[in-house]
Structure formats: C-alpha cells, structure tokens
Amino acid sequence: MVTNDYVTIANGMMEDEFIKRHHKHDVKEHQCSSSLVKHIKAPVPLVWSLVRRFDQPQKYKPFVSRCIAQGDLQIGSVREVNVKSGLPATTSTERLELLDDDEHIFGMKIVGGDHRLKNYSSIVTVHPKVIDGRPGTLVIESFVVDVPDGNTKDETCYFVEALIKCNLKSLADVSERLAVQGRTEPIDRTFQAAN
C-alpha cells in the first residue's frame, strides 16, 4: 500500500517508479509492509541533511527524546534511541544499513530495544520535485516488520504508518520552517554557520 499525505495514490507514476527501484523488502508471511509518500515545500539538500543524520533523529522525529550513536556514522553504526513516554516502548537499538548521499537513500534496521517492532527495517528516499513552481522534495518511506502475536497485519501496519506519518509531518514542518527562514543549505552547514 502507498499512502500520500494520508490518501492512497492511484496513479502516482513517479512515486511508483521510485518505490519499485529503491523500496524493495523481502516480506515474509508473518510480516506487513507499506510505503508512505510526503511532499515537502523545501529543497532536497535541506531535507536530506535532516534525514541522513543517523545520530540526530530527534531533529525531526517527535517521539525520540535522546539518541546516542556509536561508531563513525557509517553503514553498520548503531544508535540507542530513547522513546518519549506515551508509546508502547522505551528504547530502540538501531543499525544503519544504507546511506547513499548521491542517490539520497537511507536505510535502518531495529536490532533490539524495549518495544514490539521485531525485524523492523525501513528505507527512506528523497527526490527533487517541483511544488507550487518552486524546488521541493518528495520523500518516500517504506518499512517491513513482524506482526506481533495478538495483532493482525492491518493493525500492525496502521500503527507503524501512524508513527511514520507523524515523523514525515514533522520533517515537513521543520524543513519548511527552515526554508521560509531562507535556510536552504544543508542543515549541517546552517548550524555550523550559526555557531
């Protein structure tokens, strides 16, 4: 299933092509998977600079209270994420699986923690798109996860999609706010210039 700003896409040819090319998951019988799409009114370099920060997901993910990354932030690096209260989780241990700055592809896998998302992995891709005549960004996030005992595939997908929708909405809010302020450069450069 592909959702776009909370509505299923029927003829999103560009989105479908990106999903076929970059969002391949080996979905087993006891798992669910989905892809979600968000259009953001901010340029790709700005949006990508937030997405690619494996060590700072709290910059735009509202449910992350703290993150401690280990390693040199290359593929195989691990982060320990603390989850804000109110969710059925407290911690998540995540490994960076894919980071391609040329193609703007980010992949991670949950490898431990206190939560019910077993064998969860996701891929996020960032693509240029003209929105309202200005440089914008198309973000696609897909996932696969085990369906926990006592839950259905639909319930599991609904829960994970709700989390991703919140993250994508927050990513759009942060990116668009920075773009309106004239900060269209990658966020690392923006923060370095401000210091």
PyMOL commands that place a pseudoatom at each C-alpha (Angstrom):
pseudoatom trace, name=CA, resn=MET, resi=1, chain=A, elem=C, hetatm=0, pos=[0.000, 0.000, 0.000]
pseudoatom trace, name=CA, resn=VAL, resi=2, chain=A, elem=C, hetatm=0, pos=[1.230, 3.507, -0.808]
pseudoatom trace, name=CA, resn=THR, resi=3, chain=A, elem=C, hetatm=0, pos=[-0.166, 6.472, 1.055]
pseudoatom trace, name=CA, resn=ASN, resi=4, chain=A, elem=C, hetatm=0, pos=[0.345, 10.106, 0.111]
pseudoatom trace, name=CA, resn=ASP, resi=5, chain=A, elem=C, hetatm=0, pos=[-0.411, 12.706, 2.748]
pseudoatom trace, name=CA, resn=TYR, resi=6, chain=A, elem=C, hetatm=0, pos=[-2.809, 10.146, 4.225]
pseudoatom trace, name=CA, resn=VAL, resi=7, chain=A, elem=C, hetatm=0, pos=[-4.573, 9.331, 0.930]
pseudoatom trace, name=CA, resn=THR, resi=8, chain=A, elem=C, hetatm=0, pos=[-3.872, 6.254, -1.196]
pseudoatom trace, name=CA, resn=ILE, resi=9, chain=A, elem=C, hetatm=0, pos=[-2.218, 7.025, -4.532]
pseudoatom trace, name=CA, resn=ALA, resi=10, chain=A, elem=C, hetatm=0, pos=[-3.881, 5.512, -7.595]
pseudoatom trace, name=CA, resn=ASN, resi=11, chain=A, elem=C, hetatm=0, pos=[-1.754, 6.949, -10.385]
pseudoatom trace, name=CA, resn=GLY, resi=12, chain=A, elem=C, hetatm=0, pos=[1.429, 8.204, -8.728]
pseudoatom trace, name=CA, resn=MET, resi=13, chain=A, elem=C, hetatm=0, pos=[3.664, 7.032, -11.573]
pseudoatom trace, name=CA, resn=MET, resi=14, chain=A, elem=C, hetatm=0, pos=[6.780, 8.834, -10.345]
pseudoatom trace, name=CA, resn=GLU, resi=15, chain=A, elem=C, hetatm=0, pos=[6.241, 7.567, -6.798]
pseudoatom trace, name=CA, resn=ASP, resi=16, chain=A, elem=C, hetatm=0, pos=[5.590, 4.023, -8.050]
pseudoatom trace, name=CA, resn=GLU, resi=17, chain=A, elem=C, hetatm=0, pos=[8.812, 4.055, -10.067]
pseudoatom trace, name=CA, resn=PHE, resi=18, chain=A, elem=C, hetatm=0, pos=[10.887, 5.220, -7.073]
pseudoatom trace, name=CA, resn=ILE, resi=19, chain=A, elem=C, hetatm=0, pos=[9.246, 2.585, -4.863]
pseudoatom trace, name=CA, resn=LYS, resi=20, chain=A, elem=C, hetatm=0, pos=[9.958, -0.204, -7.362]
pseudoatom trace, name=CA, resn=ARG, resi=21, chain=A, elem=C, hetatm=0, pos=[13.562, 0.931, -7.731]
pseudoatom trace, name=CA, resn=HIS, resi=22, chain=A, elem=C, hetatm=0, pos=[14.546, 1.704, -4.119]
pseudoatom trace, name=CA, resn=HIS, resi=23, chain=A, elem=C, hetatm=0, pos=[11.995, 0.251, -1.691]
pseudoatom trace, name=CA, resn=LYS, resi=24, chain=A, elem=C, hetatm=0, pos=[12.448, -3.496, -2.011]
pseudoatom trace, name=CA, resn=HIS, resi=25, chain=A, elem=C, hetatm=0, pos=[11.603, -5.518, 1.076]
pseudoatom trace, name=CA, resn=ASP, resi=26, chain=A, elem=C, hetatm=0, pos=[11.544, -9.298, 1.366]
pseudoatom trace, name=CA, resn=VAL, resi=27, chain=A, elem=C, hetatm=0, pos=[8.160, -9.575, 3.093]
pseudoatom trace, name=CA, resn=LYS, resi=28, chain=A, elem=C, hetatm=0, pos=[7.539, -12.885, 4.874]
pseudoatom trace, name=CA, resn=GLU, resi=29, chain=A, elem=C, hetatm=0, pos=[4.141, -14.428, 5.667]
pseudoatom trace, name=CA, resn=HIS, resi=30, chain=A, elem=C, hetatm=0, pos=[4.099, -13.111, 9.276]
pseudoatom trace, name=CA, resn=GLN, resi=31, chain=A, elem=C, hetatm=0, pos=[5.105, -9.564, 8.311]
pseudoatom trace, name=CA, resn=CYS, resi=32, chain=A, elem=C, hetatm=0, pos=[3.475, -6.417, 6.971]
pseudoatom trace, name=CA, resn=SER, resi=33, chain=A, elem=C, hetatm=0, pos=[4.930, -3.724, 4.756]
pseudoatom trace, name=CA, resn=SER, resi=34, chain=A, elem=C, hetatm=0, pos=[3.893, -0.363, 3.382]
pseudoatom trace, name=CA, resn=SER, resi=35, chain=A, elem=C, hetatm=0, pos=[5.234, 2.761, 1.666]
pseudoatom trace, name=CA, resn=LEU, resi=36, chain=A, elem=C, hetatm=0, pos=[4.268, 6.320, 2.530]
pseudoatom trace, name=CA, resn=VAL, resi=37, chain=A, elem=C, hetatm=0, pos=[4.831, 9.481, 0.496]
pseudoatom trace, name=CA, resn=LYS, resi=38, chain=A, elem=C, hetatm=0, pos=[5.185, 13.092, 1.644]
pseudoatom trace, name=CA, resn=HIS, resi=39, chain=A, elem=C, hetatm=0, pos=[5.621, 16.233, -0.465]
pseudoatom trace, name=CA, resn=ILE, resi=40, chain=A, elem=C, hetatm=0, pos=[7.703, 18.904, 1.271]
pseudoatom trace, name=CA, resn=LYS, resi=41, chain=A, elem=C, hetatm=0, pos=[7.999, 22.546, 0.210]
pseudoatom trace, name=CA, resn=ALA, resi=42, chain=A, elem=C, hetatm=0, pos=[11.745, 22.713, 0.819]
pseudoatom trace, name=CA, resn=PRO, resi=43, chain=A, elem=C, hetatm=0, pos=[14.718, 21.833, -1.404]
pseudoatom trace, name=CA, resn=VAL, resi=44, chain=A, elem=C, hetatm=0, pos=[16.280, 18.359, -1.414]
pseudoatom trace, name=CA, resn=PRO, resi=45, chain=A, elem=C, hetatm=0, pos=[19.644, 19.374, 0.156]
pseudoatom trace, name=CA, resn=LEU, resi=46, chain=A, elem=C, hetatm=0, pos=[17.875, 20.778, 3.214]
pseudoatom trace, name=CA, resn=VAL, resi=47, chain=A, elem=C, hetatm=0, pos=[15.504, 17.817, 3.655]
pseudoatom trace, name=CA, resn=TRP, resi=48, chain=A, elem=C, hetatm=0, pos=[18.239, 15.251, 3.013]
pseudoatom trace, name=CA, resn=SER, resi=49, chain=A, elem=C, hetatm=0, pos=[20.524, 16.904, 5.573]
pseudoatom trace, name=CA, resn=LEU, resi=50, chain=A, elem=C, hetatm=0, pos=[17.907, 16.131, 8.243]
pseudoatom trace, name=CA, resn=VAL, resi=51, chain=A, elem=C, hetatm=0, pos=[17.051, 12.604, 7.052]
pseudoatom trace, name=CA, resn=ARG, resi=52, chain=A, elem=C, hetatm=0, pos=[20.665, 11.430, 6.739]
pseudoatom trace, name=CA, resn=ARG, resi=53, chain=A, elem=C, hetatm=0, pos=[21.607, 12.342, 10.343]
pseudoatom trace, name=CA, resn=PHE, resi=54, chain=A, elem=C, hetatm=0, pos=[21.569, 8.854, 11.846]
pseudoatom trace, name=CA, resn=ASP, resi=55, chain=A, elem=C, hetatm=0, pos=[22.995, 10.355, 15.026]
pseudoatom trace, name=CA, resn=GLN, resi=56, chain=A, elem=C, hetatm=0, pos=[20.273, 13.017, 15.421]
pseudoatom trace, name=CA, resn=PRO, resi=57, chain=A, elem=C, hetatm=0, pos=[16.822, 11.631, 14.582]
pseudoatom trace, name=CA, resn=GLN, resi=58, chain=A, elem=C, hetatm=0, pos=[15.324, 13.895, 17.262]
pseudoatom trace, name=CA, resn=LYS, resi=59, chain=A, elem=C, hetatm=0, pos=[15.885, 16.872, 14.923]
pseudoatom trace, name=CA, resn=TYR, resi=60, chain=A, elem=C, hetatm=0, pos=[12.584, 15.938, 13.302]
pseudoatom trace, name=CA, resn=LYS, resi=61, chain=A, elem=C, hetatm=0, pos=[11.224, 12.742, 14.890]
pseudoatom trace, name=CA, resn=PRO, resi=62, chain=A, elem=C, hetatm=0, pos=[8.852, 13.861, 17.644]
pseudoatom trace, name=CA, resn=PHE, resi=63, chain=A, elem=C, hetatm=0, pos=[8.861, 10.549, 19.555]
pseudoatom trace, name=CA, resn=VAL, resi=64, chain=A, elem=C, hetatm=0, pos=[12.646, 10.494, 20.058]
pseudoatom trace, name=CA, resn=SER, resi=65, chain=A, elem=C, hetatm=0, pos=[13.829, 12.117, 23.275]
pseudoatom trace, name=CA, resn=ARG, resi=66, chain=A, elem=C, hetatm=0, pos=[17.509, 11.170, 23.048]
pseudoatom trace, name=CA, resn=CYS, resi=67, chain=A, elem=C, hetatm=0, pos=[19.921, 9.383, 20.745]
pseudoatom trace, name=CA, resn=ILE, resi=68, chain=A, elem=C, hetatm=0, pos=[23.420, 8.086, 21.393]
pseudoatom trace, name=CA, resn=ALA, resi=69, chain=A, elem=C, hetatm=0, pos=[25.235, 6.916, 18.280]
pseudoatom trace, name=CA, resn=GLN, resi=70, chain=A, elem=C, hetatm=0, pos=[28.211, 4.573, 18.345]
pseudoatom trace, name=CA, resn=GLY, resi=71, chain=A, elem=C, hetatm=0, pos=[30.821, 4.307, 15.639]
pseudoatom trace, name=CA, resn=ASP, resi=72, chain=A, elem=C, hetatm=0, pos=[31.791, 6.615, 12.835]
pseudoatom trace, name=CA, resn=LEU, resi=73, chain=A, elem=C, hetatm=0, pos=[28.277, 7.057, 11.391]
pseudoatom trace, name=CA, resn=GLN, resi=74, chain=A, elem=C, hetatm=0, pos=[28.951, 4.694, 8.520]
pseudoatom trace, name=CA, resn=ILE, resi=75, chain=A, elem=C, hetatm=0, pos=[26.982, 1.640, 7.438]
pseudoatom trace, name=CA, resn=GLY, resi=76, chain=A, elem=C, hetatm=0, pos=[26.933, -0.750, 10.399]
pseudoatom trace, name=CA, resn=SER, resi=77, chain=A, elem=C, hetatm=0, pos=[26.914, 2.039, 13.004]
pseudoatom trace, name=CA, resn=VAL, resi=78, chain=A, elem=C, hetatm=0, pos=[24.485, 1.566, 15.878]
pseudoatom trace, name=CA, resn=ARG, resi=79, chain=A, elem=C, hetatm=0, pos=[22.385, 4.087, 17.785]
pseudoatom trace, name=CA, resn=GLU, resi=80, chain=A, elem=C, hetatm=0, pos=[20.476, 3.802, 21.044]
pseudoatom trace, name=CA, resn=VAL, resi=81, chain=A, elem=C, hetatm=0, pos=[17.255, 5.785, 20.900]
pseudoatom trace, name=CA, resn=ASN, resi=82, chain=A, elem=C, hetatm=0, pos=[15.137, 6.741, 23.908]
pseudoatom trace, name=CA, resn=VAL, resi=83, chain=A, elem=C, hetatm=0, pos=[11.446, 6.997, 23.104]
pseudoatom trace, name=CA, resn=LYS, resi=84, chain=A, elem=C, hetatm=0, pos=[9.222, 9.625, 24.710]
pseudoatom trace, name=CA, resn=SER, resi=85, chain=A, elem=C, hetatm=0, pos=[6.587, 8.363, 27.121]
pseudoatom trace, name=CA, resn=GLY, resi=86, chain=A, elem=C, hetatm=0, pos=[3.138, 7.624, 25.777]
pseudoatom trace, name=CA, resn=LEU, resi=87, chain=A, elem=C, hetatm=0, pos=[4.260, 4.974, 23.307]
pseudoatom trace, name=CA, resn=PRO, resi=88, chain=A, elem=C, hetatm=0, pos=[4.446, 1.243, 23.984]
pseudoatom trace, name=CA, resn=ALA, resi=89, chain=A, elem=C, hetatm=0, pos=[8.259, 1.422, 24.015]
pseudoatom trace, name=CA, resn=THR, resi=90, chain=A, elem=C, hetatm=0, pos=[11.123, 2.979, 25.952]
pseudoatom trace, name=CA, resn=THR, resi=91, chain=A, elem=C, hetatm=0, pos=[14.270, 2.237, 23.930]
pseudoatom trace, name=CA, resn=SER, resi=92, chain=A, elem=C, hetatm=0, pos=[15.252, 1.133, 20.458]
pseudoatom trace, name=CA, resn=THR, resi=93, chain=A, elem=C, hetatm=0, pos=[18.629, -0.121, 19.225]
pseudoatom trace, name=CA, resn=GLU, resi=94, chain=A, elem=C, hetatm=0, pos=[19.031, 0.622, 15.523]
pseudoatom trace, name=CA, resn=ARG, resi=95, chain=A, elem=C, hetatm=0, pos=[21.689, -0.126, 12.920]
pseudoatom trace, name=CA, resn=LEU, resi=96, chain=A, elem=C, hetatm=0, pos=[22.471, 1.998, 9.860]
pseudoatom trace, name=CA, resn=GLU, resi=97, chain=A, elem=C, hetatm=0, pos=[22.024, -0.287, 6.853]
pseudoatom trace, name=CA, resn=LEU, resi=98, chain=A, elem=C, hetatm=0, pos=[22.248, 2.113, 3.909]
pseudoatom trace, name=CA, resn=LEU, resi=99, chain=A, elem=C, hetatm=0, pos=[23.424, 5.692, 3.437]
pseudoatom trace, name=CA, resn=ASP, resi=100, chain=A, elem=C, hetatm=0, pos=[23.820, 6.958, -0.124]
pseudoatom trace, name=CA, resn=ASP, resi=101, chain=A, elem=C, hetatm=0, pos=[24.411, 10.711, -0.327]
pseudoatom trace, name=CA, resn=ASP, resi=102, chain=A, elem=C, hetatm=0, pos=[24.372, 10.691, -4.138]
pseudoatom trace, name=CA, resn=GLU, resi=103, chain=A, elem=C, hetatm=0, pos=[21.026, 8.911, -4.550]
pseudoatom trace, name=CA, resn=HIS, resi=104, chain=A, elem=C, hetatm=0, pos=[19.613, 10.199, -1.209]
pseudoatom trace, name=CA, resn=ILE, resi=105, chain=A, elem=C, hetatm=0, pos=[18.796, 6.776, 0.225]
pseudoatom trace, name=CA, resn=PHE, resi=106, chain=A, elem=C, hetatm=0, pos=[18.777, 5.986, 3.953]
pseudoatom trace, name=CA, resn=GLY, resi=107, chain=A, elem=C, hetatm=0, pos=[18.097, 2.565, 5.448]
pseudoatom trace, name=CA, resn=MET, resi=108, chain=A, elem=C, hetatm=0, pos=[17.991, 1.332, 9.032]
pseudoatom trace, name=CA, resn=LYS, resi=109, chain=A, elem=C, hetatm=0, pos=[17.077, -1.814, 10.929]
pseudoatom trace, name=CA, resn=ILE, resi=110, chain=A, elem=C, hetatm=0, pos=[15.929, -2.195, 14.518]
pseudoatom trace, name=CA, resn=VAL, resi=111, chain=A, elem=C, hetatm=0, pos=[18.181, -4.765, 16.189]
pseudoatom trace, name=CA, resn=GLY, resi=112, chain=A, elem=C, hetatm=0, pos=[16.983, -4.530, 19.802]
pseudoatom trace, name=CA, resn=GLY, resi=113, chain=A, elem=C, hetatm=0, pos=[15.238, -2.492, 22.454]
pseudoatom trace, name=CA, resn=ASP, resi=114, chain=A, elem=C, hetatm=0, pos=[12.136, -2.420, 24.583]
pseudoatom trace, name=CA, resn=HIS, resi=115, chain=A, elem=C, hetatm=0, pos=[9.266, -2.427, 22.053]
pseudoatom trace, name=CA, resn=ARG, resi=116, chain=A, elem=C, hetatm=0, pos=[7.153, -4.727, 19.878]
pseudoatom trace, name=CA, resn=LEU, resi=117, chain=A, elem=C, hetatm=0, pos=[8.658, -3.874, 16.468]
pseudoatom trace, name=CA, resn=LYS, resi=118, chain=A, elem=C, hetatm=0, pos=[10.603, -7.057, 15.746]
pseudoatom trace, name=CA, resn=ASN, resi=119, chain=A, elem=C, hetatm=0, pos=[12.567, -7.394, 12.499]
pseudoatom trace, name=CA, resn=TYR, resi=120, chain=A, elem=C, hetatm=0, pos=[11.673, -3.823, 11.564]
pseudoatom trace, name=CA, resn=SER, resi=121, chain=A, elem=C, hetatm=0, pos=[13.587, -2.209, 8.739]
pseudoatom trace, name=CA, resn=SER, resi=122, chain=A, elem=C, hetatm=0, pos=[12.894, 0.916, 6.750]
pseudoatom trace, name=CA, resn=ILE, resi=123, chain=A, elem=C, hetatm=0, pos=[14.140, 2.744, 3.697]
pseudoatom trace, name=CA, resn=VAL, resi=124, chain=A, elem=C, hetatm=0, pos=[13.777, 6.490, 3.157]
pseudoatom trace, name=CA, resn=THR, resi=125, chain=A, elem=C, hetatm=0, pos=[14.423, 8.095, -0.217]
pseudoatom trace, name=CA, resn=VAL, resi=126, chain=A, elem=C, hetatm=0, pos=[14.464, 11.804, -1.027]
pseudoatom trace, name=CA, resn=HIS, resi=127, chain=A, elem=C, hetatm=0, pos=[13.752, 13.079, -4.559]
pseudoatom trace, name=CA, resn=PRO, resi=128, chain=A, elem=C, hetatm=0, pos=[13.524, 16.523, -6.200]
pseudoatom trace, name=CA, resn=LYS, resi=129, chain=A, elem=C, hetatm=0, pos=[10.015, 17.631, -7.107]
pseudoatom trace, name=CA, resn=VAL, resi=130, chain=A, elem=C, hetatm=0, pos=[8.657, 20.994, -8.198]
pseudoatom trace, name=CA, resn=ILE, resi=131, chain=A, elem=C, hetatm=0, pos=[5.883, 22.037, -5.805]
pseudoatom trace, name=CA, resn=ASP, resi=132, chain=A, elem=C, hetatm=0, pos=[3.903, 25.216, -6.496]
pseudoatom trace, name=CA, resn=GLY, resi=133, chain=A, elem=C, hetatm=0, pos=[6.544, 26.235, -9.049]
pseudoatom trace, name=CA, resn=ARG, resi=134, chain=A, elem=C, hetatm=0, pos=[9.417, 26.029, -6.534]
pseudoatom trace, name=CA, resn=PRO, resi=135, chain=A, elem=C, hetatm=0, pos=[12.065, 23.426, -5.706]
pseudoatom trace, name=CA, resn=GLY, resi=136, chain=A, elem=C, hetatm=0, pos=[10.529, 20.886, -3.375]
pseudoatom trace, name=CA, resn=THR, resi=137, chain=A, elem=C, hetatm=0, pos=[11.084, 17.364, -2.184]
pseudoatom trace, name=CA, resn=LEU, resi=138, chain=A, elem=C, hetatm=0, pos=[9.289, 14.059, -2.497]
pseudoatom trace, name=CA, resn=VAL, resi=139, chain=A, elem=C, hetatm=0, pos=[10.058, 11.798, 0.481]
pseudoatom trace, name=CA, resn=ILE, resi=140, chain=A, elem=C, hetatm=0, pos=[9.149, 8.115, 0.433]
pseudoatom trace, name=CA, resn=GLU, resi=141, chain=A, elem=C, hetatm=0, pos=[9.471, 5.902, 3.492]
pseudoatom trace, name=CA, resn=SER, resi=142, chain=A, elem=C, hetatm=0, pos=[8.807, 2.185, 3.357]
pseudoatom trace, name=CA, resn=PHE, resi=143, chain=A, elem=C, hetatm=0, pos=[9.052, -0.478, 6.036]
pseudoatom trace, name=CA, resn=VAL, resi=144, chain=A, elem=C, hetatm=0, pos=[8.665, -4.146, 6.824]
pseudoatom trace, name=CA, resn=VAL, resi=145, chain=A, elem=C, hetatm=0, pos=[8.025, -5.522, 10.306]
pseudoatom trace, name=CA, resn=ASP, resi=146, chain=A, elem=C, hetatm=0, pos=[6.864, -8.708, 12.018]
pseudoatom trace, name=CA, resn=VAL, resi=147, chain=A, elem=C, hetatm=0, pos=[3.222, -8.806, 13.074]
pseudoatom trace, name=CA, resn=PRO, resi=148, chain=A, elem=C, hetatm=0, pos=[3.267, -9.275, 16.875]
pseudoatom trace, name=CA, resn=ASP, resi=149, chain=A, elem=C, hetatm=0, pos=[1.305, -12.128, 18.429]
pseudoatom trace, name=CA, resn=GLY, resi=150, chain=A, elem=C, hetatm=0, pos=[-2.220, -10.973, 19.158]
pseudoatom trace, name=CA, resn=ASN, resi=151, chain=A, elem=C, hetatm=0, pos=[-2.258, -8.387, 16.347]
pseudoatom trace, name=CA, resn=THR, resi=152, chain=A, elem=C, hetatm=0, pos=[-3.357, -8.510, 12.721]
pseudoatom trace, name=CA, resn=LYS, resi=153, chain=A, elem=C, hetatm=0, pos=[-1.372, -7.308, 9.720]
pseudoatom trace, name=CA, resn=ASP, resi=154, chain=A, elem=C, hetatm=0, pos=[-3.804, -4.395, 9.341]
pseudoatom trace, name=CA, resn=GLU, resi=155, chain=A, elem=C, hetatm=0, pos=[-3.433, -3.352, 12.986]
pseudoatom trace, name=CA, resn=THR, resi=156, chain=A, elem=C, hetatm=0, pos=[0.354, -3.527, 12.791]
pseudoatom trace, name=CA, resn=CYS, resi=157, chain=A, elem=C, hetatm=0, pos=[0.546, -1.570, 9.534]
pseudoatom trace, name=CA, resn=TYR, resi=158, chain=A, elem=C, hetatm=0, pos=[-1.889, 1.031, 10.865]
pseudoatom trace, name=CA, resn=PHE, resi=159, chain=A, elem=C, hetatm=0, pos=[0.233, 1.572, 13.992]
pseudoatom trace, name=CA, resn=VAL, resi=160, chain=A, elem=C, hetatm=0, pos=[3.566, 1.841, 12.140]
pseudoatom trace, name=CA, resn=GLU, resi=161, chain=A, elem=C, hetatm=0, pos=[2.058, 4.038, 9.419]
pseudoatom trace, name=CA, resn=ALA, resi=162, chain=A, elem=C, hetatm=0, pos=[0.710, 6.407, 12.101]
pseudoatom trace, name=CA, resn=LEU, resi=163, chain=A, elem=C, hetatm=0, pos=[4.228, 6.768, 13.562]
pseudoatom trace, name=CA, resn=ILE, resi=164, chain=A, elem=C, hetatm=0, pos=[5.779, 7.346, 10.135]
pseudoatom trace, name=CA, resn=LYS, resi=165, chain=A, elem=C, hetatm=0, pos=[3.094, 9.892, 9.197]
pseudoatom trace, name=CA, resn=CYS, resi=166, chain=A, elem=C, hetatm=0, pos=[3.910, 11.846, 12.366]
pseudoatom trace, name=CA, resn=ASN, resi=167, chain=A, elem=C, hetatm=0, pos=[7.630, 11.703, 11.549]
pseudoatom trace, name=CA, resn=LEU, resi=168, chain=A, elem=C, hetatm=0, pos=[7.069, 12.791, 7.937]
pseudoatom trace, name=CA, resn=LYS, resi=169, chain=A, elem=C, hetatm=0, pos=[4.767, 15.624, 9.005]
pseudoatom trace, name=CA, resn=SER, resi=170, chain=A, elem=C, hetatm=0, pos=[7.390, 16.802, 11.482]
pseudoatom trace, name=CA, resn=LEU, resi=171, chain=A, elem=C, hetatm=0, pos=[10.111, 16.510, 8.820]
pseudoatom trace, name=CA, resn=ALA, resi=172, chain=A, elem=C, hetatm=0, pos=[7.981, 18.690, 6.533]
pseudoatom trace, name=CA, resn=ASP, resi=173, chain=A, elem=C, hetatm=0, pos=[7.284, 21.213, 9.309]
pseudoatom trace, name=CA, resn=VAL, resi=174, chain=A, elem=C, hetatm=0, pos=[10.962, 21.546, 10.273]
pseudoatom trace, name=CA, resn=SER, resi=175, chain=A, elem=C, hetatm=0, pos=[12.185, 21.670, 6.654]
pseudoatom trace, name=CA, resn=GLU, resi=176, chain=A, elem=C, hetatm=0, pos=[9.557, 24.152, 5.501]
pseudoatom trace, name=CA, resn=ARG, resi=177, chain=A, elem=C, hetatm=0, pos=[10.139, 26.406, 8.516]
pseudoatom trace, name=CA, resn=LEU, resi=178, chain=A, elem=C, hetatm=0, pos=[13.876, 26.485, 7.766]
pseudoatom trace, name=CA, resn=ALA, resi=179, chain=A, elem=C, hetatm=0, pos=[13.211, 27.092, 4.054]
pseudoatom trace, name=CA, resn=VAL, resi=180, chain=A, elem=C, hetatm=0, pos=[10.892, 30.017, 4.840]
pseudoatom trace, name=CA, resn=GLN, resi=181, chain=A, elem=C, hetatm=0, pos=[13.655, 31.473, 7.022]
pseudoatom trace, name=CA, resn=GLY, resi=182, chain=A, elem=C, hetatm=0, pos=[15.903, 31.339, 3.971]
pseudoatom trace, name=CA, resn=ARG, resi=183, chain=A, elem=C, hetatm=0, pos=[17.952, 28.413, 5.218]
pseudoatom trace, name=CA, resn=THR, resi=184, chain=A, elem=C, hetatm=0, pos=[18.007, 26.284, 2.111]
pseudoatom trace, name=CA, resn=GLU, resi=185, chain=A, elem=C, hetatm=0, pos=[21.515, 24.908, 2.546]
pseudoatom trace, name=CA, resn=PRO, resi=186, chain=A, elem=C, hetatm=0, pos=[22.032, 21.538, 4.218]
pseudoatom trace, name=CA, resn=ILE, resi=187, chain=A, elem=C, hetatm=0, pos=[21.363, 21.823, 7.923]
pseudoatom trace, name=CA, resn=ASP, resi=188, chain=A, elem=C, hetatm=0, pos=[24.943, 20.904, 8.920]
pseudoatom trace, name=CA, resn=ARG, resi=189, chain=A, elem=C, hetatm=0, pos=[26.226, 23.993, 7.123]
pseudoatom trace, name=CA, resn=THR, resi=190, chain=A, elem=C, hetatm=0, pos=[23.445, 26.126, 8.538]
pseudoatom trace, name=CA, resn=PHE, resi=191, chain=A, elem=C, hetatm=0, pos=[24.165, 25.088, 12.136]
pseudoatom trace, name=CA, resn=GLN, resi=192, chain=A, elem=C, hetatm=0, pos=[27.929, 25.480, 11.659]
pseudoatom trace, name=CA, resn=ALA, resi=193, chain=A, elem=C, hetatm=0, pos=[27.467, 28.987, 10.250]
pseudoatom trace, name=CA, resn=ALA, resi=194, chain=A, elem=C, hetatm=0, pos=[25.258, 29.962, 13.190]
pseudoatom trace, name=CA, resn=ASN, resi=195, chain=A, elem=C, hetatm=0, pos=[27.858, 28.863, 15.753]
for i in range(1, 195): cmd.bond("trace and resi %d" % i, "trace and resi %d" % (i + 1))
show_as sticks, trace
zoom trace
